[in-house]
Structure formats: C-alpha cells, structure tokens
Amino acid sequence: MSLATKPQTRIGVDIGGTFTDLASVDDEGVLRVSKILTSHGEEESAVLTALDAVKDAKMAAPPVVAHGTTLVINALLERKGAHTALVTTEGFGDLLDIGRANRPQMFNLRYRRDEPFIETRMHREIGERMSASGETLQFPTAEAIGDLVAWIREVEAESVAIAFLNAYVNPSHERQIADALARELPGMPITLSSDMSRHWREYERFNSAAANAYVLPSAKSYLGRLESRLESAHAGASFFVLDSNGGLLEPETASQLPLRLVESGPVAGVVGARDLGIRHGIERIVTFDMGGTTAKSALVEGDRISSTELYWIGGYATGLPVQVPTIDIIEVGAGGGSIAWLDDANRLQVGPRSAGSQPGPACYGLGGTEPTITDANVYCGRLLPVQISDGIVLSKDQAADAIETVAEKMGVSARHLAVGILKVANLTMAAAVRRQTLERGLDPREFTMVAMGGAGPMHACDVADEVGIRRVIVPQYPGHFCALGMLGADLQFEETHIIHQPLHLVDWSTVSQRIAVLEGELTLRLAEATSIETTASICTVTAGLRYEGQEHALRIPFNRDELDAGDARAILRQTFEAEYGLRYGHINATARIELLDCEVVAVRTLPRPLIESDGNDAGQTHQNSPTSVDVVFDTDGELVSCRVIERGDWPGDQTLEGPLIIQELGATTVVPTGWSAHMAADGALVIEHD
C-alpha cells in the first residue's frame, strides 16, 4: 500500500470514549500503531502516552501531528460546559427557548426537546438592529454596552455568546460588542454567531454560538495544555486538529471555534474509506464505524463524501441543531461499551449509556458490573479472552457474571440474553445504515460497506445482512483506522459570500470579484498556517441555490472561469435543475431560482507519508490463541465451530469460508456462515456474501 509522494513523518492521534489510538509513519515509511485507555478528565496525558510509541522513530524533521478528539461532543452531550451568557437583539431573547415547531415524535405525549445550552435567565437583549440587506437601523449605545458589561459581571458568566438577528449578512454590530467586552472583561471567552456561520436561519445560528461558547473554555484549556506538552515532547512539531469537514485546523482556530470539532475523529475514518474506495475502484461506499461508545455511518460516492451544514447535537429526534460544516455522519448509541438494561416493562434495551473506559465492560476486569455489547461478544465466543491493551485481558467469567445477573431478572438463559443483546445492537446499527441509504432513495445493495473501529469488523457482516449489502471491506488496522485516516488529512479553510437574490437579478461580475478576493485571502491564510513545504492551494466554489419559496438549498459546485466566460446565470440554472431533477425526479422550469450564497473552500495538501506494505504485515498479535473456538450465533443456543486465524497468517491469495474469526491488533473480524473472505493486494480483507 502506498499513501505517499515523499517520505514525511506524520502522526495521527484519535481520542475515543474508551480508547485513544495512534498511528504514525516515520521518514522510512515504518508504520506504528498503539491503543491505550482514554484518560478522562486529563485526555492530553493519554495523547502523550500514545506518542511514546514513536519516540524512537527516525525523523529528519519534527513531525506533523493531526489530532481528533471527542472532547467537544462529549461535553455537549453530558452538559459539562461553562456558565454561559447570551447577548442578542432586543426582542429575540426567547429564541433559543422557542426553537422550531417541528415535532419528530408527534404521537409521544411526553415529548420534550433537549434544553438549550444557555438557560433563560442568562439571556440578555440589547438595542441593535441590522436590516436583512446589511444596513444599520439601530446602533448599540454606549450606555447599553455599559449596562451589559455590568450584568455579565453580576451573573458571573464564564463565557459569552453574541448572536444578533441579521449578523450573518453584516457582523459589524457583533464585533462592536465583542471589542467592548474584550476591553472591559479581558480574558473573557467570546463567541460571535457570524464567526460560526454566515448562513441564514437565526435559530440554528444562535444555537451554534451558544454551543460553541458553552464548550470554549474547556476546549481552549485542553488544546493549550496539549500543545504545550507536545512542544516539550516533540519540539518544533506541526500540530493540527481535525475539523468536522475532514480538513485540518491550526490549534488557534480550533481553540476559538471548538464546535468545529464536534465530529473530530470519526470523520478521519470516512476520509480513509474514500481513499480506500479509490484504490479499489469502488464508486459507492457506506462506512460502518463501531467504537466503544457509538456506531457511525457515512456515505462516499466516488471521491465525494456526503456533507451537511446542519448537525444535530443529541440526534434529530430531541437534539439541538447547529450550523457547522461536517461530513454527514449518522450516529447511534451502540458501541462495544453500550450497556444492556431492562426498562420498566422488563424489555431489553441496549445503550445509549456506555461503560466507557472507566469502569469499562465487565470483561475488562476494571470494576464494571453491567453487561455490555463487548461482554455479549466475549460470552458468545465471538471475541476471544485475549489481551487487547496494556493491562487488559478479557475475562469470559466476568462477562458471564454480568450477563447472568440480567438474564435472571428477565427469566431467560444467559446464552439467550447474550445473543439478544447482539441482535438488538445490530438492528440499531442497521437503522443508521438504512437512514444513509434507503431513506435517501438509495439501494443499499449497490453499496460496499467499509468496516472500521475496534468493534466494527465484528458486527459488519451482521449489519450488512440486515440491510442487504453483499460485500464488506475491512482495511488494515481497522481498530486504528481513524488515526490512520488523519495521516492523509490536509489543511482546509472556507469562507461564505452572502448574496440572497433572485438568480436573474444577480450581478455576476461583482460576485466573481468577491469570490476572487476570498480565494486570495484563504490562500494566504493557508500559507501562513504552516511552515511545512506543501503544494499550492486549490480553491473550489459552490453555490447555494433553491427555488423561490423553498426552505432549503442545494449546494452546486461550479468552475468560476467557465461562468466568467459564459452566461453565468443560465449556466447556474441549468446545473441546478440537472441536480434537482436527479435528486427529486422533477423540475419547475417556470419557477424563479434564488442564489443564497457562494462558498469558497481552499485546500492545501500536506506531504503524504510513504507507507510500503506487502499487505500481510498485521503481525502475530496473539501468541497462544486456539485454532478453533465454539461460537453461539443464534438464540437456539447451538454451538458452531469457528476457525480462528491471525490476520498476519492469512494464507496468500486463498479464499476462506465462514464461519471464521480473524484476529489482529486492535480488532476482531467475524465472518459468519454464508460469507467468504479473501485478502486484496493492499492488505484489505474483502468479505462477500455467498
């Protein structure tokens, strides 16, 4: 496998809910991976411990370190943020409480949406008004600003979000208030809604500012500590943080806009799946990433990764929407550490509560007593009682104790419950894959599933079977695949130019000039972000277009030079209608089209590490493993003899029939009866339904 154009030491570190993974490639192309327990509350220590694995690596120059973290999303979900104040336009102080009128669970009489991140008493209105076209109608007065400063001191706010009604068009009033607060309250963390998003929808933009301000103090502190300790351990290292859009951010930007890291980490696996698909010539991929806390799914079509500008913190059903560019990942609370429990009706539920790394699943022997998905896999024989990390040897006896306790309450056998836990989990995860495919009008049978994460390959075939997918690919080191994906991430920044006009009235020459200015600014910013010798920046542009009266827009990529040379408005309409017809099966040739904005994305490719592999280097990771094991697959309790093989001992180009268990560092792959597996030239396992 070759991911590179030149030797360059790169390191990827991914913090998950249970484990922290590292992947590194030194100047000679030597790949190293490691996995340790995440140190909750002091996550930077786990990162530095993981980096000890590369202390002897051969590096002619300081390394490039890319970091993904679950710190932000965990803080938002667990509501462990700062005491935050919201400053908003007079008359809009209740906006976060009112929200949207949509009710996803219309028949749930007890339905409640999650509470806003900033409580109502911490909302403060101020007299200001900007028109929808960006003209000042009312300036904030000096007296009002003075009263605001006094109020922030009085309520002892630890962070401030500033969100004005039409700031997405003209942010000058937000910046005026921010400058005043910075003078009077030095050191106060401040978030502007216009920095978070330059798109309309004030509710989502206000939520974005509130969520960012809520986690800003802790995220800034964490990244500061990590950067300082990293500099001490690896002087001169270039440190970047993975953005939710799949690019890299410099730590200064990440510290100020931590909401951009809401899916930091998982997106790297999607980027890696895209590269794998290109190598294998696969056009349609659905990813399946199952870690210790959640399972995630995303779509890749060719070299295009499905993305979104609207992310729901806590999920669509009850969560809060924020405007942040992110790879479109659907996430469910089913991971290896997800706890199996009984509800009030004595029905089995699995997740979303997780045992995490402390105390972890019962089979870890670290104090956990509640049964988890990992315990069910160990009890059923799908996961062998081996050492999975330093100091952790899986215990089947402790898994059995946890499962038997719940089985007794249900009045079923432990074996029946263990299989039931796995089936419930598989159905939950299959629902995420269906939402990515069937619910979008796509046939899952046309997709290949790429399985990753420590638990992904163990459940991939079962989940694929549920939705009709016939081929699963397990890349090398699937348990470290997100960290590996970070080795190929590039610097990426974007800016949005707001237009919001009927397409036939747009002055394209003015728009084109503004795009050119943004391209120049982003290119300069990328050049200043790193001293590493890199290739020139590449800029792409998309337009937000919709039929007049519609709520949502389609993002349409275009070539500015082609539009400058022709009838730009006619070309944009033609391109929009072609995409609209493809997605929805019809167009409205007489309707007017609106051009909401143009977004410029600039990418600067970092040097690729040189990795050479013969496709068979997973290594002998479990010295005393049996060659076969009895496994329970169904609730009838029948034991099925499974062959056990180390991935590093794969017999050349042979195809092996299931049932089969394949072990490797950081992951176990289960190939059920009716499936067969062979190894591709790049070392990926290709598993196909017979």
N, C-alpha and C positions, 0 to 999 in steps of 0.2 A: 504494500500500500504506500502510495506517495501522496502526501498532502502539501508538498513544498516546492518552492522555486529556488531556495537557497538555505543553507544552514542558519538557524537562528534559535536561540534558547527562548522557549515560551512556556509559561506555566499557567494552568487553569485550576482555580480552587472554587468548589461549589459547596456552599453550606446548605444542608437539608435539615428537615425536622429531626432526623435520627442520626445521620452520618454526615461527616464532612469529607468530600472526595477531592483528590488531587490528581492531575495528570500533567506531566512535564516532558519536554523533549529538549535535550541539550544540543550543543553545536555539532555533535557527531551523529545526531539522529537517534540517540538512545531514549526509548520511551520508559518512563517510570510512572506507576500509579500507586496510590495509597488510600486507605479508608480508615477513619477513626471516628469515635463517637463525638457528636457535636457538644461543645461545652456551653450550655445555655446560660445566658447572663454574662458570659465572657467569651463570646464567639471568636474574637480575634486570637485567643490562645489556641483554639483548635486549628485556625489557619496557620499560625506559626509552627505548631506541632506538625501539621501536614507538610509544611515546607522543609522540615528537617529531612524529608526523604530525598531532597535534591541538593543537600549541602555538599555532596561530593561530585555533583555533575560538572562536566567540563564546559566552562563558559568563558569565551574570549571577551565577552562584554556583559554588562549587567542584563538580567533577564527582563522580558516583557511579562508582566503578571496580570492576568484577567481574573476578575473575581465576581462570582454570583452569590447572592445571599437571599435567604427567606426572612431576614430580619424585619423588613418593612411589612410584608403581608402578614406575618405572624403578629406584629404589634397592632395592626389594624383589626385583625380578626379577634384577637384576645383583648382588645381595648386597653392596651398598655401604652398610652401616649401621654402627651403633655397637657397641662391645663391651658386650654387654648381659647383665645378671643376672636370673634369675627367682627370685622368692620365692614359695613355695607351701606348701600344707597338708602336714603330716607324712604320709608315705606316698604322696604323689602327685608326687614329683619326676621320675618316669619318664613322666608322662602325655604330654608332647609327643613323646617317642620312640615310645611305643606307638601313639598315634593311633587310627584306626578300622580295622576289619577289612575294609573294602570293598577290592576289587581290581578296578579298572576294566578292566585288561588281563590277564584271567585266564589267557590262553594264552602270555603273554610270560614266558619263564623268567628273563629278566634284569630283570624289572620292579623298579623302585625308586621310591619316592615321594621328593619333594624333601626335603632335610634341613631340620630345624627351624631357625628363625632364631636360637635360643639353644642353643649346644652344651651337652651334658650336664654337663660339669664346672662350668658356670655356673648350675646349678640348686641352690637351697638350700631345704631344708624347715625349717619352724618349727612348733612345737607350738601349734596352734589348731584349734578345731572349732566349726562352726555347724551346727545341725540344718537339715533340709530345710524346716522351718517358720520358720526365722529366729531360733531361740533359741540363746543361747550355751551350749555344752557345755564348752569349754575356752578360757580367755583366754591370749593370748600373755604370757609372763612377761617382767619387766624384764631378767632375766639372758639370756634367749633373744634379746631385741631387741639387747642389748649385743653378744652374740656375732655377730649378724647384721651389725651396723654394722662390726665389726672385719673380718669376712670380706669384705664389699664393698670395704673399703679394700685388703685384701690382694690380691684378684683384679683390682684396678684397673678396676672396672666404670665405663663411661661413661654408662650408663642402666640403670634398674631397672624391671622389670615385677613387679607384685604380683598374684597370682591365687590366690584361696582357693576351696575346694570349693563352698560354698553362698553365696558373696558376692553372687550375683545377687538373693537374697532379702533379705539383710541385709549391707550392705557395711561395718559398723562396724569389724570387725577389719582389713580392708584399710586403712581410713582411719587407724586407730590406728598401724599400722606406717608408713604414709606420713608421718604427722605426726612420728613419732620420727626417721625418716630425714631429713626436711627440717630438723629441728633439728640433728642430728649431722653431716649431709652437705649443708650449704647449697649450693644451685645444682645439685644432682643432679637430672637429669630423671627423673620418676617417673610410671609409668602404672598405673592401677588397672583390673582387669578389669571391675569394676562400673561404671566410667565408660564403658567401651567398649560394654558390652551388659548389659541387665537380663533376658536370656533364659537359660533353662537350656541344657544341653549344655556341660559343663565343658571338653571338648577344644577346641571351636571358640572358646569364650570365652578360654581360656588362650592359644590361637594369636593371638587378636585383641590381647590385651595384649602378647604377645611382639613381634608385628609392629609395633605402634604404638611401643613402646619402642625398637625397632630403628632406626626412621627419625626418632624425635622430635628428637634433637639437630640433625641436618642440616636437617630441615624447619623447626624453630623458628628456626635461624640464618638460613635463606634468607628466610622471611617477615619476620623482623625487619629484615634488610638492605633488602628490597624496600619495606617500609612506611616506613622511614626515608628512603630515596631518593625515594620517591613524595611524601612530605610536603615534601621540599626542592623538588621539581619542580612539584608542584601543591598548594600549601599549602591545608589545610582539606578536601582531598578525602576523601570517604567511601569507605573501602577494604573490600571484602568478598572472600571466597574461596568458590568454588563447591563445594558439598557434593556427594557422590556421589548423593544423593537428588534432586538438581535444584534445591535451595534454596541460599540464601547463608548463610555463616557469618561472624561477625566474626573478625578475624585472631587474637584472643586464644584463642578456642575452637579454631580451626584449628591454631594452634601447639601446643596441648596434646593435641589428638586428630587428628594428621595422617593417620591411617589412614582418616578420613572423606573424605579427598581422593583415595582410590585410583582412582576413575574421574572425578576432577575434570577438566573439559574436555569429554570425549566426551558426557557427559550433557546438556550445553547444546544439542548438536545434536538430541537426542531431544526436548527441550523445544521447540525451534524447529519440529521436524517436527509436534509436536502442534498448535501454533498454526497452522501451515500447513494441516494437515488440517481444522481447524475452519473456516478461511476458505474452503476448497474444498468443504466438506460431505462429506469422506471419513471413513468410520467406521473402516476398518481399514487401518493403515499398518505396513509393516515398513521400518525405516531401514537404509540401507547407507552407512556412513561409512568411506571408504578414505583414509588419510593416508599418511605417509611410512614408517611402521613396521608398522602393523597395519590390519586391516579389522574393523569392528564392526557389529553388528546388534542392534536392539531392536524391541519391539512397542508399538504405540499403538492403542488401541481407543476411539474417541470422544475424550473428554477424559481418559481413563485411560491412564497409562503403566505397563507391566508392571514391577513392582519385586520385589526379593528381599531377605531379611535374611541370606543366606548367599552370600559371594563367595569364589571360588577363586583364590588368588594363584598364577599359573602354569598355570591351567586345571584342569579336573576330573580329567583322567587321572592326573597326577602331582603336582598342586599342593596347597597348604595352605588349608583352609577358615577363613574369619574371619567373625565376626558383625558386619556393618556394613550399615546400610540403604543400598541403592543401586538405581538403575534397573537392571533386569535386562538387561545388555549381554553378548552373546556375542562374544568377540574371538578372532581368529586372526592368526597371524604372517604376514600377506600385505599389504604396503604398497608404495608406489612404490619405496622403497629396499630392499625384500627381495631378498636375494642368491640368484641361481641357482647351484647347485653340483651336483657329482656325488658320489654315495655310493660305498661300497666295491664295489658291484655295477655301477658305471658308469651308474646310473639318475639321471635328472634330479630334483632336489629344488629347491623354491623356498621360501626363508625357513626358520625364523623369524628367522635372523640378518639384520640390516639394516645398510646402509651409513650410515644416519643422515644428519646434515648434515656430518659430518667423517669420512671424505673425501667422502661422498655418492656417488650413482651416477656411473658413468664419464663419462656425457654432461655432467655438471656442469663437468668440467674442473678439479676441485679435488684431484685425486690418486687418485681411486677407479679401480681396475682390474678389479674383478669385475663381471660383468653383473648387472643388477637388472631388476625389472619395468619401471621407467621407461626403462631402456636398450632393452628389447624394444619398448616402445611407440614410442620415437623411431625405432628401426631399421625398424619395420613401417610408419612413416609416419602413425601414429595421433596422435602428438604432434609438432608441427612444431618445427624447430630455431629457437626464438624466445627472447627474454629473458623469464625467469619471475620474476626478482627482481633487486635491485640487484647488478650484478657477475656474474650467472649467465646465460649464453646457452647453450642446449642445443646439443651438438655431435653430429651423426649419425656423424661419422667415429670419434670416441672411443667411442661406443656400439657401433659395428661392430667395433672392435678388441677390446673386451671379450667380445662375443658370439662372435666368430670363434675366440678362444682356446679357449673351452669346446667349441664345435662341433667343432673339430679333434680334441679328446680323445674326443668321442662318436662321431666318424666320420659326422657328418651335416652338411648345409649350414647356413650361418649363418641363412638365412631359415627353414628348418625348425625350428631351435632357438628362434629368437625367437618364432615362433608357438606352439611348445610351452611356452615359459615362460609366455605369457599364458594358455594353456589350463589349465595346472596351477594357476596362481594363481586363475583363475575357478572351477575345481572346488573349491578350498579355501574360497573365499569363499562359494560356493553352499552348501557344507555348513553354514556358520554360519546362513544364512537358513533352511535346512531344519530345523535344530535349533530355531529360534524358531517354526516353523510346523508342518511335518509331524510332527515328533517330539512335538508337544503336541496332536496330533489336529486341527490347523487346516489348512484347504485354502489353500495359497499363492495359488491362482487368484482368491481372494476379496480379496486384498490389493493395495494400491498401494505401490510401492517409492518412497521418498524418498531420492534420492542426494545425498551431500554429501562434503566433503573434497576435497583437491586432485586426487585420482585417482579418486574415486567415480563422477562422471559419465562417465568414460572407460570404465569397466568395467560400469556398471549394467545396460545392456541385455543384455550377455552373461550376467551373473549371473542376471538376471531370467528370461532364456530357459531357463537350466538348471533352474530350479525351477517354471516355468510361470506366472510373473507376467506380465501383459499390459500393464501401464501403469507408467511411471516418471515421477516428477516431479523436476525439477532446479530448486531455488529460486534466487533471485537470489544472486549471490556465494557459490556452493556451497563454494569454497575457504576462505571465511571464515565458514561457517555456524555453527560452534560459538561463535565470538566474537560473531556476531550474536545467537545464542540467549541469550547472557549478558545482553543488553540488556533482556530481559524476565524475568529471574530475580528471585525475591522472597526475603525473609528467611523462614527456616523452621526451627523447632526442634521436638523431640519428647521425650516422657518416657513411660516404661512403668510401669504399676502391676501387680505380680505378684500373681496370685490362686491359680492352680493348685488348683482344687477341682472336684468334680463339679458340673455346672451346677445340678442340682436342690437343692443344699445352699447355693448362693451367697446371701448376704445382699445383695440388690441395693441397698438404701438406703445401706449402708456403702460399696459400690463406687461408687455415684453421687456420694456426698460426696467421696470421694477424687479422682474424675475432675474434679469442680468445683474442687478445690484445685489440681490440676495445671494446669487451664486458666487459673486466675488467675496462677499462678507463671510460666507460659510467656508469657502476655500481657504481664506486667510485664517479663519478660526481653527480649521483642521491643521494647517501648517504650524500654528503656534501651540497646538495641543501636545505635540511630541517632538523630541529632538531626534527620533529614530529616522533613519533614511528610509523613505517609503515612496511608493508610486504616486503619480499625480492624482488629484481628487477627481472623482466622477460625479457629476450632478444629474439627477433625474427630476422630472417635474410631473405632477399630477394635478388634474383639475377636479374640483368638487362640483358636479352638475346634477340637476334634478329638473323634473317637470314643475312648472309653476303651480304652487299649492301643495306640493308634496312635502312631507316632513323630513325625509332622509335623502341623502345624495349618494351618487355613485362616484367613486374615485377613478378617473380615467387618465392613464399615462399618455403623454404625448411628447413629440420632439419639437422643441421651440423653434429650431431653424426651419423645419418644414412649415410650421404655422406662419413664421415671419415671411416666408417666400410665397405663400398662397393666401386663400381666403380663410383666415383663421377661424372665424365664426362658423362658416359652413363645414369646415373640417371637424371642428369640435362637435357640432351637432351630429354629423354623420357617425363619428366614433362613438358618441354617447348612445345613439339609437341602436347601433350594432351591438353594443354591450348590454343595453337594456333588453333588447329583443332576445338575446341569448339567455339572459337570466330569467326573464318573466314571460317569454313566449309571445309578446306583442309590443307594439309601439303606438304612440299617438302622434301622427305626422303633422297634425294641425296645432298641437299644444305648444305654448311658449316654454322655452328652457331657460333656467336661471344658472348663472355662473357664480357660485358662492365664494370660491377662493382658489388660489393656486398654491400648492405646497412644493417647496424645493427641498430635496434630500441630497446631501453631499456625503460621499463615502471616500475614505482614504484607506487603501489596502495596506495593512501591515505586513512585514515579511513573513512568509509562511515557513513553519518549521519543516525540516526534512526528516520524514519518517520512512524508513525502509523496513519492510516486513515480508517474510515468506508466507504469511497467512497462517502460521502454525506456532505462534510464539506466546500463547496464553500460559504455557508452562504447567508443570505438575504442581498443583496447589494443595492437594490433599493426599498425603503420602499413604495413609492407611485406610483409604476408602474401600468398601466392598465392591465387587464387580457386578453385583445384582442386589436388589432390595425389593421387598414386598410392599406394594403401594395400594392404598384404597382410593378408588376413583369415583365410586357411586355409593348411594345411600343403602344399597343392598348389602354393603359390607364385605363384598368379595375381595380377597387379596389377589393382586395381579403382579406377577414377577416382572420387574423392570431391569433392563441392563443399565449399569452406571458406567459412564466414561468421562475421563478428563478431557476437556476441550483441546488441551495441548497434545493429547494422544490420538487425535482424530485420524482414522486410517486412510490417509491420502484422499483420493477422489471418490471414495466409496459412498454410496447412499445407504443410510441405516434406517430401518423401520422402527416405528414406535410400537410399544411403549418404551421410552428411553429417558434417562435423566443425564444431563450433561452438566458437569461441574466446572467452574473456573473461578478465578479470583473476583470476589465481589458479587457474584450472581450464580443462579442455577436455572437451567432451561429444562422445562418438562415438555416432552414430545409424546402426546397421548396415542393410543391405538387409533389407527386410521390416518396418521400423519407420518411423513418420512422426511429425513433431513440429509443435506449434503453441504460440504464446505466450498464456498466460492473462492476464486483466486485471491481475493483481497482479505481472506480470513473470516468473512461474514458467514454465519450459518443461515442457510436457506431452508425453511421448513414448509412443506407443501401438503395439502390435503389430498389423500389418495383418490 
